[in-house]
Amino acid sequence: MFLRNFFILLAILVVSKISLCAWRIYIGKDRLSLEYYLDIVEWKKEFLKIAFLAFLAFLFSWCGA
């Protein structure tokens, strides 16, 4: 139960941070690139890790583990 909630909250936190950064860049408040703004050189790999955590959270909540 704890592990499932942890993965769900972690996925929500990270996805919301990326979404907020992307939205601020899209509307023009930040002129920086997404890579520089997140301080991640290879942010695409990091996003895949985040997507994997979200998928794990979905599996844990769907299976009831």
C-alpha positions, 0 to 999 in steps of 0.5 A: 500500500505504501509503495503504491502510494509512493509511486503514484505521488512521485509520478504526479510530482515529477510530471507536474514539474515537467508540465509546469516548466514546459508551459512556462516556456510555451507561453513565453515567460521563460526564454530558456530551453527545456534542457537548460531549465530543468538542469538536465543535459539528457532530459529525454532519458530522464523523461523516459524514467519518469514515464516508467515510474508512472507506468509502474504506479498505474500497474500497482494501482490497477493490480491492487498490489 
